Amino acid sequence: MAGVYVHIPFCKKACTYCDFHFSTTFEAYREELILALLKEIVSRKAYLQEEVVETIYFGGGTPSLLTQGELTRILVAIQANFNCAPDMEVTLEANPDDIEQNMMTQWKTAGINRLSIGVQSFDDNDLKWMNRAHTSEESIRSIELAKQQGFLVTIDLIYGLPNVSNEEWKINLTKAVDLGLDHISAYCLTVEENTVLDVWTKKGKIARVPEEQQADQFDVLLDFLENQGYEQYEISNFARNNKYAKHNTNYWRGKTYIGIGPSAHSFNGEKRAWNVSNNQRYIKALQSGASCLEEEVLTPQDRFNELLMTGLRTKWGVNLLELERILPLEKAFIAYIDAAVNNLELIRDRNQIILTKKGRLRADKIARDLFVV
Ligand code: SF4
């Protein structure tokens, strides 16, 4: 079981908080970039060996800026070079302002069956502050349209914004739930280096949001969505009717994936690899047949910590026997687990350890405490 991730490094404009790899001036080399992606797919066809590809994910950047022709060329290349299952989950990240009736027909024809819509907030003031390219009204219309067209739909929301109260955050969540979504991802705002937000913070234009305030909104998120029948199956991801995101779930469960495109990461259980985060260098390397891929071999310690971290963030937890196959479990490790079980932060079911709701509130800290260093 494996996944293919394709990074589309184009955006209409830069959101204030974003540190993903993208460019807002891409039209001059758009076709060259597509050709480079196609070349990379062919040149790395052996990476997944004969593993069956069950998911394809177009992320970015803004993949909804691709035309049907561009999407089709990429999907045809993936299917020609990898062993693809007939019923793959094929996700496209889409911004609300790109979602129109004719585009959706084209995406369907190309083979997309799931849309991950970058809503971020249903409040126009928040959207302006984030420099998003759409309005709340466009978000609502795009979700309704996508559902009518039969796509599986998920949205991204951001909490912990300055000047947004818990009540306002709840209003945002209410709007999301009222739209009848089966999947919602919610992320806490973080100030990443070299973003507009970082500059504003350093210049004192905005104050950092206190951690306690962000933790409060995480609490609101958990309670509210739980009451509405959503299951928190990963720290930032909530689903109803078992509509889990297959692609991301495979990441969290340590499955193999290949990343195509500038800045895209790949993982095969033993090595992690990543492409250069520069569009021109990526294109030039692919044109000349040179590599723009760096890789590192994961140590047993890396693999242990990664399995622990990603597993603990999910409702399925981590299997101690799987961890033990990588490194022996120290006495202090087991003692910490026992204490966390007594403290109602962890459940231990034979060899499976799973965070409770209380534990999920400090998931990163618990994982860090258990890391092998
Ligand atoms: S958040 Fe999305 S749309 Fe905004 S700049 Fe980042 S990648 Fe582009």
Boltz pocket constraint, residues with backbone or C-beta under 6 A from the ligand:
constraints:
  - pocket:
      binder: B
      contacts: [[A, 10], [A, 11], [A, 12], [A, 13], [A, 14], [A, 15], [A, 18], [A, 19], [A, 20], [A, 22], [A, 60], [A, 61], [A, 62], [A, 95], [A, 118]]
      max_distance: 6.0
